[in-house]
Amino acid sequence: MEDALWATLSPLGQRVQQPATFLPLQTAQARGKRFNATIGQITDGHGKAVPLPTMAAALEGLDEAERSRAFLYSPVEGLADFRRAWHDRRPPEAPPTALPLVTVGAAQARALLGDLFVTEGRIVVLREPVRPSDRDLFQLRLGADVRTSFKGLPEGEPVLAVDRDREELLQAAGRGPVVAIVDGLFWDLIGAHENLVPIRVEEIEGKEVGFLTFPFPPDSAVADAMEKKVKMLLRAQIGSPPALTQVLAL
């Protein structure tokens, strides 16, 4: 499965990596200083948020610590306890996987995977009826060859498939590497074929909170590498997902 993953990465997906020092330079330089105005959030000097009274009143149902956390920056990959809580909802006998990465809804998760796996001319197989946003993402923005069928695929050419059925994904994997963006089929597809890399994209409806889960054991080198790649893409786009929605969902 790791060979298929590497074969399917786009040129950007192959070269993006997290530097040894992930913190912005100014943030690192300001640590330990009496005044620190680099991070873009207001605290009382001891790490506690200082929101406007109307903002604090809107979250009066939360205890003080959680209310403060909701107004501070989230880690780029999402709040650790929120990621663990969502991970623990997995089926009891599911294979081990990395912790999910938090995104701003499923649409952003698909966009991140588009950057990682789609290059000009890459075949992307979508389900009919095609969501206009998916066509815009994969065809207009990334230059993919968007199709709605697996028929006539060139032998051995990498493919990205979105929301397709198990049997057709396995058949496609028999002719070359396939990255499959799925939801409910995720657990059943892990290890089903060496050429098939399922990646789970899901969201909490109405919360604008999404999750992106890779099918690799949590302590594996490939899980670590893929998380770092996504973190770099997140930092290059919107930065951290909102802590507020994560705290409320948790």
N, C-alpha and C positions, 0 to 999 in steps of 0.2 A: 504493500500500500504506500510506503514511503517513496518508492521509485516512481509510482504513478503520480504522487503528489508533486514531486520535483519536475516531472515531465510536463505537467499541466500548468505550472506557475508561469505567469507572464514575465517579460523581462523586468518590469518593475517589481513584481513579486519575488523574483530571484535576488535582486540586488538590495532591496530594502532591508535594513537591519538596525537594531537599536545600538546606539553608541554606548561606550562604557559609562559615560556620565550622561544620564538621561535628563537631569534637571537643567532648566535654562541657566545660562551663565550668570545672569543677574541675580536669580534666586539663590544660587550657590554662594555668590559673593556677599549677599546680604545676611546670610545666616550668622546669628550671634551679635549682630549690630543692634544698637539701642533703638533705632528707627528703621523699619522695613516696609517700604511702600511699593515693593515690586510684584507682589503676588495677586493684586486685584481683588482682594476681599478685606473686609473690615473686621478686626478682632479687638478684644479688650487688652491685648498685649500678653495674654496668657493662653491664647489658642481658642478662646470662646468667641463665637460670632456675635456681632452687634447689629442686628437687623433693624429696619425701621419699625416703629410700634405697630403699624397696620399689618406689616408682614408677620411679625411675631404673633399678633392676635389671630391670624388666620390658621396658625398651627398650635393654638393653645391646648389642643387635645393631646399633644405629645409631651413627654417629660422634657426637662430642661436640656439634658445632654443630647437627645435626639433632635430637639428643635434647633439647637446650635449647629449640629452636624448637617442639618438640611440646608443651611445657608453658607456652608463652606464648600471648598472645591472637593470634588470626588477624585480619587485616583483615575488616571486615563482609562484603565481597564475596568473600572467600576468598584464600588465598595466591597471589601473582602467578605464581610458577613452576608451581604446580599447575594454575592456570587455563590457562596457555599450553600445558602438556603435554597436557591434555585437548583443548584446541582443535586441537592439531597432529595428533590422531588422525583428523581429518576426511578425507573422500575427496580424492584428489589434485586433481580438477578441480571441487571444490565451490565455489560462489560465496562471496565473502568475508562473514564474519559477525563480530559482536561476540564478545569473549571470554565464555565461560560464567561465570555467577555460581554460587558454591557454596552449596548448601543442605543441610539435614539430611534427606537422602533425597528421593525424588520426591514424597512426600506433602506436604512443606513447600513444594516448588516449585509444586505445584498450588494449595495454599492461598494463596500469594502472588499467583498469577495470578487466583485467585478474587477477592481483594481489589481487584486492578487492573481487572478486567473485568466483574464481576457486581454488579448492583444488584437491588433488590426487583423481582421479576417478569421479570427477564432470562431469555430462553430459553437453556437449557443442554442440549445434545444429547449423551447418554452412550451408550456401547456396552453392549449386553446380553451377558452378565449384568452388571448394574450393581454395582460395588464398593460395599458399604455405607458405606465411609468417604467415597466421592465423593458419595453421596446426602446424607450428614450434612453434608458441607462445603457443597455448592452449594444444597441445598434447605433444610435445617434452619438452618444458620448464616447463609447469605446471602439466603435467601428467593427463590431462583431458581425458575423454571418448568421443572422437569426433565422431559425427554422422551427417548425412545429412537429417535425417527424424525424425519427432516426434512420429512415430509409435513405440509402445511397451515400452513407457516410464513408469517407476515404479510410482505407485500412490503416490502422496505427495512428491516426491523427487525434490529438487530444481534443476532448469535448467537455463543455460545461453544460449540465442539464439542471433545469429548475422545475421542481414539483412534478416529477415524472414517476411512473409506476415501477415497482420492484423488478418485475420480469423484464421489462424493456431496458432497464438500467443494467441488469446482469447480462443481457444479450449484447448491449453496446460495449460493455466492459470486455467481452470476449474478442473484440476487434481492436481495442486500444484503450488508453487511459481516460477515465471519466471522473470528473468531480461533480457530485450530485448535491445540490442545495435542496434539503428536505426538512420536514418537521417530524411527523409521527412515524415515518419509516426508519428514522435514524438508527435506532438500536438494532433493528433487524438487519440492517445493511452493513454494520461494522463487521469486517472480516469475511463478508460474503464472497468477495472476489478480490484478487490481488491488484487488479486494475481499477477498482472502484473505491473512491474516497468520498464517503458521505459527510456532509457538514450540516449541522442543524441550525436553522434560523427560525426563531419564534419571537413572540412578543406578548406582553400583557395588554389585552385589549383596553383601549381607552386611556392608557397610562403613558403612551409614547415611550415605553421602555422595551427594548429588544434584547435578544441574547444570541450569541454566536458561539457554537460549541464544536471543537475539533475532535475527531474520533481516536485520539491517541491517549495512552495512559498518562496520568497527571505529572509524573516525575520523569517522563521521557524527554530526550533531547529535542525531538521533533515538535512535541507540544510546547516546549519552552521557546523554540525558534519561531513557531507560528504565532504565539502570543506576542512576542516582541515585534514581529512584522506588523501585526494589527495595531499595536500600540503606537508605532511610528506613523502609520497611516492616519490614525486618529489624531495624533498631535499635529500632523500636517493639515488636517481638515478643521474640525471644530474644537479639538482639545478634549477635555473631560466631559463625560455625560453628566447631566444635571444631578446633583446630590438630592435635591428636593424630591424628584419623582421616585428615586430609589428608596429614600427613607419612608415615603408614604406607602409605596408598594410593599416594603418589608414589614 
